[in-house]
Amino acid sequence: MPRPPLLLRLCLLLTSMLLLGGCEASLFAGLNATDRHAGIEVQRGIVFDTAHGLKLDVYRPAGVVHAPVVVFFYGGSWVRGERAWYRFVGTALASHGVVVVIPDYRKYPQVKMDGFMQDAARAVAWTHQHATEWGGTPHDLFVMGHSAGGQIGALLATDPSWLAPYDLQPNDLAGFIGLAGCYDFMPIPAKEKDMLGMFGPDAASQARAQPVRFVHGREPPMLLLQGDADKEVDPSNALSLAHALQAHHEDVTLRMYKGVGHNALVFALSRPFRTEAPTLEDVLGFIHAHPMADAPHARHEKSL
């Protein structure tokens, strides 16, 4: 029997979602139900920020040692989402030898940009400190994000002010992996009330949110994945960041997937949609091509 096309499979998932209550949680539950892997250990609900009650989940291959580590920030327009929805991301990468950390972060209108960026930086610092406890290598720590999470991760990898309170800098990251991230999106249109609220109404405030504005030639290697059929985050974001990095002779790889939309890019990490885009293959290839543990001082010399 021929395999149902992506649109049909999405319709089936969405129908199930509606039958189960019409919420996004049901859609992600459908995705996660297909991604059960033997040999993966999961620790859920670890508190990494007691002041705000923020938690994270860790996925790791059983018995792993000296593995690369990925901190994944999910999307949701900076206003919604939760770590439990992205179990399929954790299991997909952990089944290929990667320790995965998926943290929650506060969202607008509870906080503005400074709030969720501080949460993200704290999650990365926690992971750096505890990586060996989970079989990971702190020098092989990658930050990865989709959509709004891509913007968060890219700012950590470009603007040194966020990690500085933890004696870390962007070059302490082994790499950044962006999936349809928001990297260059100003001026923010007047109709986008939430974005104006979280990032500010004036150009100076909005510039703080643009990863492309902080490229200075001392960034970690970057993999930018983007679908050319994305209707939510314009592909120009990935192109702009790639061009800025190339202008500083930085290590950047841009993959533009033909016919792939915004959500399909990250859904391709789940088993039902894996053939829609080579997201998993490209992410794993990038991680394994950029080991940093054997030469932890090389990148620091570049930043001096």
PLY file of the C-alpha trace (Angstrom):
ply
format ascii 1.0
element vertex 304
property float x
property float y
property float z
element edge 303
property int vertex1
property int vertex2
end_header
0.00 0.00 0.00
1.41 3.44 -0.88
2.32 5.68 2.01
-0.23 8.49 2.70
1.03 11.94 1.72
2.01 14.45 4.37
-1.20 16.47 4.06
-3.35 13.38 4.65
-1.31 12.32 7.67
-1.52 15.81 9.12
-5.29 15.76 8.59
-5.53 12.46 10.43
-3.54 13.85 13.33
-5.59 17.04 13.40
-8.84 15.04 13.32
-7.63 13.03 16.29
-6.73 16.27 18.02
-10.24 17.65 17.54
-11.84 14.45 18.75
-9.67 14.53 21.86
-10.53 18.08 22.76
-9.14 20.36 20.07
-5.93 21.37 21.81
-2.33 21.38 20.67
-1.46 18.99 23.47
-3.50 16.28 21.74
-1.70 16.81 18.45
1.68 16.40 20.10
0.41 13.42 22.07
-0.35 11.78 18.73
3.17 12.48 17.51
4.76 11.24 20.71
2.70 8.05 20.73
4.59 6.90 17.63
8.05 7.55 19.07
8.82 4.89 21.63
12.40 3.68 21.62
13.95 0.91 23.68
17.20 1.66 25.41
16.42 5.29 26.25
16.31 6.54 29.81
14.14 9.56 30.56
14.19 11.72 33.67
11.30 14.18 33.75
10.58 17.18 35.89
14.06 18.12 37.05
13.97 21.58 38.62
16.70 23.80 37.20
15.35 27.13 38.47
13.87 26.96 41.95
13.00 30.67 42.04
10.55 30.29 39.16
9.75 26.58 39.46
11.12 25.80 35.98
11.77 22.19 35.05
13.44 20.21 32.30
13.46 16.66 30.95
16.56 14.65 30.11
16.68 11.90 27.46
19.74 9.72 27.17
20.82 6.39 25.70
21.13 3.84 28.49
24.70 3.52 29.75
26.06 6.26 27.51
29.33 8.02 28.39
31.08 11.00 26.79
28.11 11.68 24.51
27.30 15.00 22.80
24.57 17.00 24.50
21.75 19.04 22.92
19.62 21.60 24.73
16.42 22.00 22.68
14.20 25.08 22.91
10.72 24.59 21.48
8.71 27.17 19.58
5.26 28.61 20.15
5.56 32.32 19.32
7.07 32.92 22.78
3.56 32.62 24.27
2.79 28.88 24.44
4.33 25.42 24.43
5.68 22.98 26.99
8.53 20.54 27.15
6.31 17.42 27.30
5.05 18.09 23.77
8.52 17.52 22.34
9.25 14.05 23.62
9.64 12.97 19.99
12.64 15.31 19.68
14.29 13.83 22.75
13.73 10.22 21.73
14.78 10.78 18.11
18.17 12.20 19.06
18.75 9.99 22.10
18.17 6.89 19.98
21.22 8.00 17.98
23.57 8.48 20.92
22.83 12.08 21.97
21.90 13.28 25.45
18.96 15.68 25.07
17.75 18.30 27.52
14.37 19.97 26.92
13.63 22.82 29.33
10.55 24.93 29.84
10.85 28.71 29.93
8.52 31.50 30.99
6.44 33.12 28.27
4.77 36.37 27.38
2.84 38.06 28.95
4.25 36.63 32.19
7.68 37.89 31.11
9.18 39.85 28.25
12.32 38.93 26.32
14.73 39.38 29.23
12.73 36.87 31.26
12.68 33.99 28.79
16.26 34.64 27.70
17.42 34.47 31.32
15.53 31.18 31.71
17.19 29.78 28.58
20.66 30.83 29.70
20.08 29.23 33.10
19.01 25.98 31.43
22.18 25.90 29.33
24.32 26.66 32.36
22.59 23.87 34.33
23.22 21.45 31.48
26.88 22.46 31.22
27.28 21.86 34.95
25.44 18.52 35.08
26.24 17.02 31.65
28.65 14.38 32.94
26.03 13.11 35.41
23.91 12.07 32.42
26.72 10.58 30.36
27.30 13.73 28.35
30.33 15.88 27.65
30.02 19.57 28.61
32.49 20.58 25.89
30.21 18.96 23.29
27.16 21.03 24.24
24.91 22.13 21.37
21.96 24.50 21.52
19.05 23.76 19.20
15.69 25.45 18.68
12.65 25.61 16.44
10.88 28.84 15.46
10.74 31.09 18.56
13.06 28.58 20.22
15.44 29.10 17.33
15.54 32.81 18.10
16.27 32.05 21.76
19.04 29.62 20.92
20.56 31.88 18.28
20.73 34.79 20.73
22.57 32.58 23.20
25.01 31.71 20.41
25.59 35.32 19.28
24.97 37.80 22.12
27.52 37.03 24.88
25.60 38.95 27.55
23.12 36.12 28.24
25.62 33.40 29.19
28.13 35.79 30.80
26.58 35.55 34.32
27.53 31.86 34.29
31.11 32.41 33.10
30.16 31.00 29.71
30.33 32.53 26.25
28.95 31.58 22.84
32.24 29.90 21.94
31.76 27.50 24.83
28.98 25.96 22.74
29.99 23.24 20.30
27.37 24.54 17.89
23.94 26.00 17.27
21.21 24.21 15.30
18.35 26.39 14.12
15.09 25.01 12.68
13.11 27.80 11.00
14.35 30.26 13.59
13.50 33.96 13.84
16.84 35.69 13.37
16.13 38.96 11.54
12.50 40.09 11.92
12.44 43.83 12.49
10.68 46.16 12.11
7.87 44.36 13.90
4.51 45.18 12.27
2.05 47.23 14.31
-0.52 44.40 14.15
1.82 42.06 16.07
0.79 43.27 19.52
2.34 40.40 21.47
5.69 40.74 19.73
5.71 44.49 20.32
4.93 43.83 23.96
7.72 41.33 24.49
10.41 42.93 22.31
9.50 46.63 22.50
7.96 49.21 20.14
11.13 51.05 19.10
14.01 50.07 16.84
16.63 50.04 19.59
14.61 47.63 21.72
13.78 45.36 18.81
17.42 45.22 17.73
18.25 43.41 20.98
16.10 40.51 19.80
17.80 40.05 16.42
20.54 37.40 16.45
21.83 38.71 13.12
22.73 42.00 14.84
25.20 40.28 17.18
27.31 38.34 14.69
30.88 39.47 15.35
33.08 36.62 14.14
33.33 34.64 17.38
30.28 32.39 17.08
30.16 28.61 17.39
29.52 26.59 14.21
25.91 26.84 13.04
23.49 24.63 11.11
20.47 26.51 9.78
17.60 24.34 8.50
14.72 26.01 6.70
11.80 25.01 4.50
11.23 27.18 1.46
7.45 26.69 1.86
7.43 28.16 5.38
4.50 30.59 5.76
5.14 31.44 9.43
8.84 32.34 9.54
10.07 33.81 6.28
13.08 31.92 4.86
14.83 35.29 4.62
15.60 34.92 8.33
17.89 31.94 7.73
19.40 33.53 4.64
20.16 36.74 6.52
21.89 34.98 9.41
23.86 32.74 7.05
25.07 35.75 5.05
26.11 37.59 8.24
28.11 34.59 9.42
29.70 34.09 6.02
30.76 37.73 5.98
32.78 37.01 9.13
34.13 33.74 7.68
32.26 31.71 10.27
31.42 28.01 10.07
27.79 27.97 8.88
25.76 25.44 6.90
22.41 26.43 5.42
20.00 23.73 4.27
16.93 24.96 2.39
14.37 22.15 2.03
12.18 22.39 -1.04
8.43 22.22 -0.38
8.79 21.90 3.40
6.68 24.08 5.67
7.18 25.47 9.14
5.92 22.65 11.36
6.89 19.85 8.97
10.52 20.82 9.54
10.44 19.82 13.21
7.78 17.13 12.79
10.29 15.37 10.52
12.10 14.36 13.71
9.12 12.16 14.57
8.78 8.73 13.05
5.60 9.29 10.95
7.07 12.32 9.15
10.72 11.37 8.94
10.75 11.10 5.16
9.35 14.60 4.64
12.69 16.27 5.30
16.21 15.05 6.21
16.08 17.01 9.47
17.31 14.17 11.66
20.05 13.15 9.25
21.36 16.70 8.91
21.23 17.41 12.65
23.12 14.23 13.52
25.63 14.84 10.74
26.33 18.33 12.06
26.73 17.14 15.66
29.16 14.39 14.74
31.12 16.70 12.41
31.76 19.25 15.18
33.22 17.46 18.21
34.82 19.88 20.61
35.73 17.70 23.57
39.14 16.71 22.24
40.23 20.33 21.79
38.32 22.48 24.26
40.79 25.35 24.13
40.94 25.88 20.37
37.73 27.86 20.13
38.67 30.01 23.15
41.91 31.08 21.52
39.90 32.41 18.60
37.79 34.56 20.93
40.69 36.33 22.59
0 1
1 2
2 3
3 4
4 5
5 6
6 7
7 8
8 9
9 10
10 11
11 12
12 13
13 14
14 15
15 16
16 17
17 18
18 19
19 20
20 21
21 22
22 23
23 24
24 25
25 26
26 27
27 28
28 29
29 30
30 31
31 32
32 33
33 34
34 35
35 36
36 37
37 38
38 39
39 40
40 41
41 42
42 43
43 44
44 45
45 46
46 47
47 48
48 49
49 50
50 51
51 52
52 53
53 54
54 55
55 56
56 57
57 58
58 59
59 60
60 61
61 62
62 63
63 64
64 65
65 66
66 67
67 68
68 69
69 70
70 71
71 72
72 73
73 74
74 75
75 76
76 77
77 78
78 79
79 80
80 81
81 82
82 83
83 84
84 85
85 86
86 87
87 88
88 89
89 90
90 91
91 92
92 93
93 94
94 95
95 96
96 97
97 98
98 99
99 100
100 101
101 102
102 103
103 104
104 105
105 106
106 107
107 108
108 109
109 110
110 111
111 112
112 113
113 114
114 115
115 116
116 117
117 118
118 119
119 120
120 121
121 122
122 123
123 124
124 125
125 126
126 127
127 128
128 129
129 130
130 131
131 132
132 133
133 134
134 135
135 136
136 137
137 138
138 139
139 140
140 141
141 142
142 143
143 144
144 145
145 146
146 147
147 148
148 149
149 150
150 151
151 152
152 153
153 154
154 155
155 156
156 157
157 158
158 159
159 160
160 161
161 162
162 163
163 164
164 165
165 166
166 167
167 168
168 169
169 170
170 171
171 172
172 173
173 174
174 175
175 176
176 177
177 178
178 179
179 180
180 181
181 182
182 183
183 184
184 185
185 186
186 187
187 188
188 189
189 190
190 191
191 192
192 193
193 194
194 195
195 196
196 197
197 198
198 199
199 200
200 201
201 202
202 203
203 204
204 205
205 206
206 207
207 208
208 209
209 210
210 211
211 212
212 213
213 214
214 215
215 216
216 217
217 218
218 219
219 220
220 221
221 222
222 223
223 224
224 225
225 226
226 227
227 228
228 229
229 230
230 231
231 232
232 233
233 234
234 235
235 236
236 237
237 238
238 239
239 240
240 241
241 242
242 243
243 244
244 245
245 246
246 247
247 248
248 249
249 250
250 251
251 252
252 253
253 254
254 255
255 256
256 257
257 258
258 259
259 260
260 261
261 262
262 263
263 264
264 265
265 266
266 267
267 268
268 269
269 270
270 271
271 272
272 273
273 274
274 275
275 276
276 277
277 278
278 279
279 280
280 281
281 282
282 283
283 284
284 285
285 286
286 287
287 288
288 289
289 290
290 291
291 292
292 293
293 294
294 295
295 296
296 297
297 298
298 299
299 300
300 301
301 302
302 303
